[in-house]
Amino acid sequence: MPTRRSLLFMLALLLAAPSVLADAGGPADPVRVALQLSDHDPIRQSMVLSVANNLVNHYGADHVDVEVVAFGPGLTLLRDTSQFAQRVTALSESQGVRFSYCEITVDSMEQREGQRPRLLPVAQATPSGAVRIIDLVAEGYTHIAP
């Protein structure tokens, strides 16, 4: 028959096990990050892609959920003619980073340019970039705007 002391010790071990396992193999729940891109500057765009890549490399693809939300001038990152098209596609296809773009921005660009911008196939539409970030934050994502 176990003693009261040994039962308390086993209970303490059981209570500590989830945190010990999480520390050993990464976070128990994925780290969730919403990266905002609302800038046309290539340096800023490259930085956002680097941050996304660094997050995946640090936490591991199975332990991080990253979404880049592009709107306003930042939408140029997701054009099929973007200088970063290959990086965006690689981050999406091999690292699981999601890219979303603002439909309001696309509509504005279409009015201004006379045709709808051609975007990378890995990018997904969202009605509003700002609203998407607010929704992601409400779901527990950390908002970063490098």
TINUPA-534164 format. One line per field, with one value per residue: residue number from 0; residue in one letter; x, y, z of N, C-alpha, C in turn. Coordinates in steps of 0.2 Angstrom, whole numbers, plus 5000, padded with zeros to 4 digits. Atoms other than C-alpha are relative to their C-alpha. Example, Ala and Ser with C-alpha at 12.3 -4.5 7.8 and 13.67 -1.06 7.14 Angstrom:
BEGIN
n: 0/1
res: a/s
n_u: 5004/4996
n_v: 4994/4994
n_w: 5000/4999
ca_u: 5062/5068
ca_v: 4978/4995
ca_w: 5039/5036
c_u: 5004/4996
c_v: 5006/5005
c_w: 5000/5003
***
This chain:
BEGIN
n: 0/1/2/3/4/5/6/7/8/9/10/11/12/13/14/15/16/17/18/19/20/21/22/23/24/25/26/27/28/29/30/31/32/33/34/35/36/37/38/39/40/41/42/43/44/45/46/47/48/49/50/51/52/53/54/55/56/57/58/59/60/61/62/63/64/65/66/67/68/69/70/71/72/73/74/75/76/77/78/79/80/81/82/83/84/85/86/87/88/89/90/91/92/93/94/95/96/97/98/99/100/101/102/103/104/105/106/107/108/109/110/111/112/113/114/115/116/117/118/119/120/121/122/123/124/125/126/127/128/129/130/131/132/133/134/135/136/137/138/139/140/141/142/143/144/145
res: m/p/t/r/r/s/l/l/f/m/l/a/l/l/l/a/a/p/s/v/l/a/d/a/g/g/p/a/d/p/v/r/v/a/l/q/l/s/d/h/d/p/i/r/q/s/m/v/l/s/v/a/n/n/l/v/n/h/y/g/a/d/h/v/d/v/e/v/v/a/f/g/p/g/l/t/l/l/r/d/t/s/q/f/a/q/r/v/t/a/l/s/e/s/q/g/v/r/f/s/y/c/e/i/t/v/d/s/m/e/q/r/e/g/q/r/p/r/l/l/p/v/a/q/a/t/p/s/g/a/v/r/i/i/d/l/v/a/e/g/y/t/h/i/a/p
n_u: 5004/4995/5001/5003/4995/4999/5005/4999/4995/5003/5005/4995/4997/5005/5002/4994/4999/5002/4995/4993/5000/5000/4993/4996/5002/5003/5006/5006/5005/4996/5000/5004/4998/5002/4995/5003/4996/5004/4994/4998/4993/4998/4996/5006/5003/4995/5000/5006/4998/4995/5003/5004/4995/4997/5004/5000/4994/4999/5005/5002/5006/5006/5001/5002/5005/4999/5004/4998/5006/4997/5005/4998/4994/4997/5002/4995/4996/5003/5001/4996/4994/4997/4993/5000/5005/4998/5000/5007/5003/4996/5002/5007/5000/4995/5000/5007/5002/5005/5000/5006/5000/5006/5004/5001/4994/5000/5005/4997/4995/5003/5003/4995/4996/5005/5000/4999/4993/4999/4996/4998/5005/5000/5003/5007/5004/5004/5003/4997/4994/5000/5004/4997/4995/5004/5002/4995/4998/5005/4999/4994/4994/4996/4999/4993/5000/4993
n_v: 4994/4994/4996/4994/4996/5002/4998/4993/5000/5002/4995/4994/5002/5000/4993/4996/5004/4997/4995/5003/5002/4994/4997/5004/5000/4994/4998/5004/4997/4996/4992/4997/4993/4996/4995/4995/4997/4994/4995/5001/5000/5007/5001/5002/5006/5005/5001/5004/5007/5002/5001/5006/5006/5001/5003/5007/5003/5000/5004/5006/4999/5003/4996/4993/4999/4993/4997/4993/4997/4995/4995/4994/5001/5006/5005/5002/5006/5006/4999/5005/4997/4998/5002/5005/5005/5007/5001/5001/5007/5005/4999/5002/5007/5005/4998/4999/4993/4998/4993/4997/4994/4996/4999/4993/4997/5002/4996/4993/5000/5001/4994/4995/5003/5002/5007/5003/5002/5008/5001/5007/5004/5002/4995/5001/4994/4999/4994/4994/5002/4997/5005/5007/5000/4999/5006/5004/4998/5002/5008/5001/4998/4994/4995/4997/4996/4998
n_w: 5000/5000/4994/5002/5003/5007/5004/5001/5005/5006/5002/5002/5006/5005/5001/5003/5007/5006/5001/5002/5007/5005/5000/5003/5007/5003/4997/5001/5005/5004/5000/5006/5001/5006/5002/5004/5005/5003/5003/5006/5000/5001/4994/4995/5002/4999/4993/4998/5002/4996/4994/5001/5001/4994/4995/5001/4998/4993/4997/5004/5004/4997/4993/5001/5005/5002/5005/5002/5002/5005/5002/5002/5004/4999/5005/5005/4998/5003/5008/5004/5003/4994/5000/4995/5002/4999/4992/4997/5001/4997/4993/5000/5002/4997/4993/4998/4998/5004/5002/5002/5003/4999/5005/5001/5004/5007/5004/5001/5006/5006/5002/5001/5006/5006/5000/4994/4999/4999/4994/5000/4999/4993/4996/4999/4999/4994/5001/4998/4996/4994/4996/5000/4994/4993/4998/4998/4993/4996/5000/4996/5004/4998/5005/5001/5006/5000
ca_u: 5000/5008/5010/5002/5019/5022/5005/5008/5024/5016/5002/5016/5024/5008/5004/5022/5022/5013/5025/5041/5035/5031/5048/5056/5047/5042/5026/5011/5000/5007/5013/5002/5008/5000/5013/5006/5013/5006/5022/5028/5046/5056/5067/5051/5044/5060/5060/5043/5048/5063/5053/5041/5056/5064/5049/5047/5065/5065/5049/5047/5034/5023/5024/5020/5006/5011/5000/5006/4992/4996/4985/4987/5004/5010/5000/5014/5023/5010/5009/5015/5029/5035/5054/5050/5038/5049/5052/5033/5029/5043/5038/5020/5023/5038/5036/5017/5017/5000/4998/4982/4977/4964/4950/4947/4965/4963/4947/4956/4970/4959/4950/4966/4975/4960/4963/4963/4981/4988/4993/5002/4992/4997/4989/4971/4958/4951/4938/4948/4966/4964/4949/4958/4972/4959/4951/4967/4972/4955/4959/4975/4988/5002/5002/5019/5021/5040
ca_v: 5000/5017/5029/5046/5054/5043/5047/5065/5063/5054/5067/5081/5071/5069/5088/5093/5080/5091/5106/5095/5087/5104/5110/5095/5095/5113/5122/5111/5122/5130/5148/5158/5174/5186/5196/5212/5219/5236/5243/5243/5244/5229/5230/5229/5215/5205/5207/5200/5185/5183/5184/5171/5159/5162/5158/5142/5138/5142/5133/5120/5119/5108/5121/5137/5144/5160/5170/5185/5197/5209/5225/5242/5244/5228/5218/5220/5206/5194/5200/5186/5198/5201/5200/5189/5177/5162/5165/5167/5151/5141/5148/5143/5126/5119/5129/5130/5149/5156/5172/5182/5197/5211/5211/5229/5233/5222/5231/5248/5242/5236/5252/5262/5250/5245/5227/5215/5212/5194/5187/5171/5156/5152/5168/5167/5181/5189/5203/5215/5214/5225/5214/5198/5204/5209/5192/5183/5192/5188/5169/5171/5176/5188/5203/5208/5222/5222
ca_w: 5000/4995/5009/5009/5005/4990/4983/4985/4976/4962/4961/4960/4946/4936/4938/4932/4917/4904/4907/4907/4891/4883/4888/4881/4864/4861/4866/4869/4859/4843/4844/4833/4825/4813/4803/4796/4780/4774/4766/4749/4754/4748/4764/4775/4764/4765/4784/4786/4776/4786/4802/4796/4791/4808/4818/4809/4811/4829/4834/4821/4808/4819/4834/4825/4815/4805/4794/4784/4781/4766/4763/4756/4748/4756/4743/4731/4740/4733/4715/4703/4697/4715/4717/4732/4723/4725/4744/4747/4738/4746/4764/4760/4752/4762/4779/4780/4782/4776/4766/4765/4755/4757/4745/4748/4742/4727/4722/4724/4713/4700/4699/4699/4686/4675/4679/4693/4700/4697/4713/4718/4719/4737/4743/4750/4750/4765/4765/4774/4780/4795/4801/4797/4810/4823/4821/4822/4838/4845/4841/4852/4838/4843/4831/4824/4812/4808
c_u: 5004/4998/4998/5006/5002/4995/5000/5005/4998/4995/5004/5003/4995/4998/5006/5001/4999/5005/5007/5000/5000/5007/5005/4999/4997/4994/4995/4995/5005/5000/4997/5002/4997/5005/4996/5005/4995/5004/5002/5008/5003/5004/4995/4997/5005/5001/4994/5001/5005/4998/4996/5005/5003/4996/4999/5006/5001/4995/4999/4994/4994/4998/4999/4995/5001/4996/5002/4994/5002/4994/5003/5006/5004/4998/5005/5004/4997/4998/5005/5007/5004/5007/5001/4995/5002/5001/4993/4998/5004/4998/4993/5000/5005/5000/4993/4998/4994/5000/4993/5000/4993/4997/4999/5006/5000/4995/5002/5005/4997/4997/5005/5004/4996/5000/5002/5008/5001/5004/5002/4995/5000/4997/4992/4997/4997/4996/5003/5006/5000/4995/5003/5005/4996/4997/5005/5002/4994/5000/5006/5007/5003/5001/5007/5000/5007/5001
c_v: 5006/5004/5007/5004/4998/5002/5007/5002/4998/5005/5006/4998/5001/5007/5003/4997/5005/5006/4997/4997/5006/5003/4996/5000/5006/5001/4994/5002/5004/5007/5002/5007/5002/5006/5005/5003/5005/5005/4997/4999/4993/4998/4997/4993/4994/4998/4996/4993/4997/4998/4994/4994/4999/4997/4993/4996/4999/4995/4993/5001/4997/5004/5007/5001/5007/5001/5007/5003/5006/5004/5006/4999/4994/4994/4999/4994/4994/5000/4994/5003/5003/4997/4994/4994/4993/4999/4999/4993/4995/5000/4996/4992/4995/5002/5000/5007/5002/5007/5002/5007/5003/5001/5007/5003/4997/5003/5007/4999/4999/5006/5005/4998/4998/4993/4997/4998/4992/4999/4993/4995/4997/5005/4999/5007/5001/5007/5006/4998/5002/4995/4993/5000/5000/4993/4995/5001/4998/4992/4998/5001/5006/5004/5003/5004/5003/5006
c_w: 5000/5006/4997/4996/4993/4995/4999/4995/4993/4997/4997/4993/4994/4998/4996/4993/4994/4999/4999/4993/4995/4999/4996/4992/4997/5004/4999/4995/4995/5002/4994/4999/4993/4998/4995/4995/4996/4997/4994/5000/5000/5007/5005/4998/5001/5008/5002/4998/5004/5007/5000/5000/5007/5005/4999/5001/5007/5004/4997/4997/5003/5006/4999/4994/4998/4994/4998/4997/4996/4998/4998/4996/5001/4995/4995/5001/4997/4993/4997/4997/5006/5000/5006/4999/5002/5008/5003/4999/5004/5008/5000/4999/5004/5008/5003/5002/4995/4998/4998/4998/5001/4994/4998/4996/4993/4996/4998/4995/4994/4997/4998/4993/4994/4999/5006/5000/5000/5006/5000/5002/5008/5005/5000/5002/5007/4999/5001/5004/5007/5005/5001/5006/5006/5001/5002/5007/5005/5001/5004/4996/5003/4993/5000/4994/4999/4995
***
